């Protein structure tokens, strides 16, 4: 077997993205996952890549903006190397506005986006048309942004794994020997191990549930209505999600999914009668800082952490991957202070 320069534990979105960034820079990478590709919370169905609102700007929002702007070329590179589709599409997003106050706020945010987004994407207030693929808007106005995109989580993870292997890396399912620096991207389990090692709870799991409907709106924008993501995918399905549950009895899907479906149909009536083709539930890793947790593992030389993607892992992944490659391969630390492991201590 070829020598290994760096080991990544975890074949979810952070682990495989970091491995891809390493491989592109010439490192021989071994990815190890005891359960399988996307076996944890990354193997969901929603795939909404959407920005924070363009106001009260901070390093987390700036980091996310850079990642979303990187995404189109980054995922194109993954597809070219792997020969597989990721389901990426920068389709934009529509959001309803409840009243005149919300419209005024949205217009101010649009002006902010004109500066903060550097002219590379737009946040606009547009009139509702009453078209079928459009959320009901009490004010008659919608926010339309051109930065939001969609991705198919499962296709994207398979494409990343294939891209890493095409560059000479390996993906081991089960256990395997580590070599070189080790990056721990192991989700909720990793947060528990890190908490135990540091003697302080640095994060926890939050259950999420989502479902997919058989409804073909593949060319349409994603929608965001009262906290609910409605995301049309290239395979002719529409993903609906997700819940955020801090207390639960089972890790699997349950009756809360029916509530998601009712809310989605109320927001977009054309979805009425569409069959449910998939149900998903998983426990997502949320760092205490609410930001991704990146950097060296305190007290464990040669070990690093890339965790805490929570609900924005796929959107943050391209930038997370490049920053971790900078740190581990080049010794260049570009991690925002609020993202450091120490920020949760």
C-alpha atoms as one frame of an Amber mdcrd trajectory, in Angstrom:
protein
   0.000   0.000   0.000   1.233   3.493  -0.798   2.531   5.553   2.100   0.091
   7.911   3.797   0.885  11.561   4.424  -2.276  12.441   6.361  -5.247  10.608
   7.884  -8.811  11.876   8.064 -11.229  10.188  10.436 -14.814  10.605   9.288
 -16.401  10.271   5.837 -19.020  12.961   6.264 -18.988  16.336   4.562 -16.156
  17.889   6.586 -13.966  14.786   6.513 -14.263  14.102   2.788 -13.985  17.781
   1.868 -10.800  18.154   3.906  -9.434  14.964   2.321 -10.184  16.339  -1.153
  -8.379  19.601  -0.378  -5.356  17.638   0.860  -5.355  15.374  -2.197  -5.545
  18.340  -4.590  -2.393  19.696  -2.963  -0.520  16.469  -3.555  -0.885  14.727
  -0.189  -1.561  10.997   0.022  -4.720  10.762   2.072  -6.373   7.948   3.973
  -9.996   8.476   5.051 -11.252   6.137   7.763 -14.885   5.746   8.779 -16.106
   2.923  10.949 -19.666   3.029   9.577 -19.518   4.190   5.954 -19.678   7.203
   3.677 -22.321   9.628   4.917 -23.402   7.230   7.653 -23.854  10.102  10.104
 -25.769  13.341   9.826 -24.142  14.307   6.499 -26.140  11.612   4.720 -29.368
  13.593   4.764 -31.623  14.833   1.976 -32.040  18.614   2.300 -28.862  20.102
   0.784 -29.739  23.809   1.191 -26.682  26.044   0.741 -27.887  29.466   1.853
 -26.299  32.603   3.291 -26.872  34.330   6.582 -28.711  37.631   6.255 -26.439
  40.465   5.030 -26.390  42.589   8.179 -24.549  42.690  11.518 -21.548  41.385
   9.589 -19.074  39.193  11.473 -16.276  36.692  10.712 -18.695  33.742  10.592
 -20.833  35.416   7.921 -17.746  36.486   5.969 -16.370  32.918   6.095 -19.672
  31.510   4.895 -19.832  34.033   2.051 -16.367  33.018   0.860 -17.370  29.358
   1.018 -20.595  29.845  -0.941 -18.727  31.829  -3.588 -16.091  29.085  -3.842
 -18.709  26.349  -4.156 -19.526  26.392  -7.871 -15.952  25.909  -9.099 -15.087
  23.708  -6.116 -17.870  21.210  -6.792 -17.155  21.346 -10.528 -13.619  20.203
  -9.685 -14.973  17.332  -7.603 -17.232  16.245 -10.467 -14.413  16.458 -13.017
 -12.070  14.339 -10.883 -14.672  11.767  -9.899 -16.769  11.572 -13.068 -19.823
  11.686 -10.800 -22.574  14.258 -10.202 -22.785  16.167  -6.924 -26.240  17.641
  -7.526 -24.857  21.163  -7.106 -26.821  24.007  -8.660 -26.792  27.708  -7.839
 -30.541  28.114  -8.235 -31.161  30.979  -5.805 -33.809  31.231  -3.122 -37.185
  32.889  -2.509 -38.539  33.955   0.895 -41.954  35.494   1.640 -42.239  38.771
   3.538 -44.970  39.023   6.154 -45.732  42.751   6.227 -44.510  46.235   5.326
 -41.988  46.253   8.169 -40.457  43.021   6.869 -40.308  44.528   3.389 -38.461
  47.593   4.688 -35.976  45.438   6.591 -35.406  43.254   3.515 -34.718  46.310
   1.355 -32.125  47.554   3.847 -30.516  44.142   3.788 -30.457  44.304   0.001
 -28.482  47.530   0.185 -26.070  45.887   2.640 -25.677  42.885   0.332 -24.708
  45.231  -2.471 -21.608  46.114  -0.456 -20.890  42.980   1.571 -21.411  40.501
  -1.272 -19.018  42.478  -3.475 -21.350  42.529  -6.455 -20.971  38.764  -6.834
 -24.552  37.972  -5.800 -27.770  39.889  -5.172 -30.410  40.146  -2.443 -33.502
  41.754  -3.949 -37.083  42.488  -2.960 -39.392  41.507  -5.810 -43.181  41.399
  -6.251 -44.896  38.058  -5.773 -46.520  36.772  -8.956 -48.769  34.059  -7.564
 -47.003  31.448  -9.711 -47.205  27.823  -8.641 -43.607  27.496  -7.424 -43.662
  30.475  -5.129 -44.396  30.732  -1.407 -47.553  32.533  -0.361 -46.564  36.046
   0.738 -48.933  38.097   2.934 -47.228  41.345   1.916 -47.185  40.547  -1.792
 -43.371  40.759  -1.805 -40.536  38.223  -1.768 -36.819  38.216  -1.109 -34.894
  36.708  -4.026 -31.203  36.028  -3.528 -28.865  34.710  -6.202 -26.247  33.302
  -3.808 -28.190  30.300  -2.494 -27.578  26.926  -4.071 -28.596  23.299  -3.638
 -26.640  20.097  -3.477 -27.561  16.434  -3.162 -25.860  15.364   0.083 -25.526
  11.690  -0.760 -24.401  12.220  -4.357 -21.944  14.880  -3.195 -20.355  12.586
  -0.600 -19.989   9.730  -3.091 -18.440  12.128  -5.607 -15.992  13.434  -3.000
 -14.942   9.909  -2.023 -14.405   9.009  -5.683 -12.456  12.232  -6.276 -10.131
  11.502  -3.351  -9.523   8.005  -4.689  -8.924   9.320  -8.211  -6.117  11.433
  -6.750  -4.480   8.381  -5.181  -6.141   8.509  -1.771  -7.926   5.677  -0.005
 -11.276   5.454   1.788 -11.348   2.701   4.401 -14.669   1.547   5.855 -14.080
  -0.078   9.218 -10.853   0.591  11.048  -7.392   1.108   9.605  -3.988   2.299
  10.684  -3.352   6.013  11.033  -0.297   7.743   9.619   0.854  11.332   9.637
  -1.269  14.116  11.068  -4.809  12.993  11.946  -7.886  15.153  11.348 -10.923
  14.188  13.404 -14.155  14.967  11.544 -16.336  12.520  13.404 -19.463  14.509
  14.181 -21.381  13.965  17.403 -19.101  11.132  18.521 -16.100  13.363  17.970
 -17.617  16.184  20.029 -18.160  13.725  22.890 -14.563  12.479  22.668 -13.223
  16.014  22.543 -15.360  17.013  25.532 -14.075  14.044  27.516 -10.477  14.823
  26.606 -10.751  18.488  27.537 -12.868  18.002  30.640 -15.566  20.363  29.399
 -18.594  19.987  27.169 -17.653  21.691  23.912 -20.676  20.659  21.859 -23.602
  18.309  21.579 -25.973  16.666  19.158 -29.209  18.122  17.824 -31.615  15.792
  16.060 -32.935  16.801  12.672 -35.597  15.219  10.465 -36.462  15.764   6.808
 -38.313  14.121   3.955 -38.303  14.029   0.153 -41.315  14.323  -2.121 -41.691
  13.033  -5.655 -42.239  16.390  -7.351 -40.209  17.680 -10.285 -39.208  21.328
  -9.868 -35.541  20.803 -10.713 -35.081  24.145 -12.493 -36.742  26.198  -9.742
 -35.310  28.181  -6.844 -35.269  26.798  -3.337 -37.721  28.300  -0.866 -37.379
  29.310   2.769 -40.650  29.771   4.658 -40.907  30.235   8.442 -37.707  28.295
   9.085 -38.586  25.514   6.618 -36.296  24.692   3.696 -38.032  23.492   0.516
 -35.347  22.431  -1.922 -35.934  21.112  -5.466 -33.272  18.639  -6.572 -31.978
  17.636  -9.972 -33.378  14.100  -9.630 -36.995  15.297  -9.659 -37.497  15.311
  -5.895 -38.148  18.131  -3.445 -36.558  17.975   0.004 -38.437  19.358   3.006
 -36.595  20.055   6.253 -35.706  20.191   8.902 -36.530  19.925  12.573 -34.138
  20.897  15.377 -34.712  18.738  18.425 -32.633  18.853  21.600 -34.703  16.137
  23.293 -35.806  12.960  21.530 -36.673   9.353  22.255 -35.361   7.752  19.061
 -32.704   8.704  16.526 -35.028   7.583  13.713 -37.846   9.335  11.813 -41.062
   9.898  13.757 -44.409  11.664  13.596 -42.830  15.149  13.483 -42.281  14.574
   9.767 -46.016  14.802   9.183 -45.901  18.316  10.583 -43.159  19.265   8.108
 -45.285  18.001   5.239 -48.351  19.949   6.399 -46.298  23.148   6.673 -44.718
  22.653   3.249 -48.076  22.145   1.510 -49.521  25.193   3.283 -46.588  27.277
   2.046 -46.541  25.851  -1.492 -49.937  24.338  -2.377 -48.697  22.753  -5.628
 -46.966  20.161  -3.432 -50.325  18.775  -2.272 -50.595  15.102  -3.150 -46.907
  14.641  -3.978 -45.783  11.232  -2.671 -43.237  10.928   0.117 -40.282   9.024
  -1.362 -37.811   9.220   1.534 -37.720  10.004   5.244 -34.520  10.887   7.087
 -33.427  11.567  10.637 -29.979  12.135  12.096 -28.154  13.765  14.986 -26.111
  16.763  13.850 -22.994  18.051  15.651 -23.383  21.544  17.110 -20.389  23.171
  18.784 -20.967  25.284  21.873 -19.801  28.315  19.885 -22.466  27.603  17.192
 -19.663  27.936  14.596 -17.602  25.170  12.992 -14.840  23.983  15.328 -11.464
  23.932  13.577  -7.809  23.638  14.499  -5.337  21.670  16.595  -6.654  19.322
  19.267  -5.340  20.852  22.523  -2.845  18.569  24.227  -2.677  16.026  21.361
   0.231  16.923  19.067  -0.388  15.932  15.455  -4.147  15.726  15.912  -6.625
  18.246  14.514 -10.389  18.866  14.641 -12.885  19.741  11.887 -16.322  19.446
  13.444 -19.513  21.313  14.327 -21.032  21.688  10.865 -24.540  21.415  12.360
 -27.015  22.685   9.712 -24.525  24.595   7.534 -21.840  21.970   7.013 -22.281
  21.604   3.251 -22.288  25.358   2.749 -19.172  25.838   4.867 -17.297  22.790
   3.553 -15.251  24.295   0.674 -13.753  27.023   2.869 -13.332  24.709   5.870
 -11.426  22.278   3.662  -9.070  24.905   2.272  -8.387  26.428   5.703  -7.578
  23.010   7.193  -5.261  22.228   4.264  -3.534  25.580   4.822  -3.016  24.729
   8.488  -1.963  21.092   8.298   0.004  21.044   5.041   1.379  24.584   4.875
   1.483  25.660   8.518  -0.612  28.733   7.717  -3.302  29.497  10.280  -6.268
  31.358   8.745  -8.934  30.084  11.163 -11.238  32.842  12.463 -10.926  33.257
  16.237 -14.548  32.259  16.839 -14.006  28.967  14.976 -11.037  27.787  16.999
 -11.395  24.770  19.266 -10.383  27.033  22.141 -13.438  29.246  21.509 -15.632
  26.543  23.031 -13.522  26.163  26.186
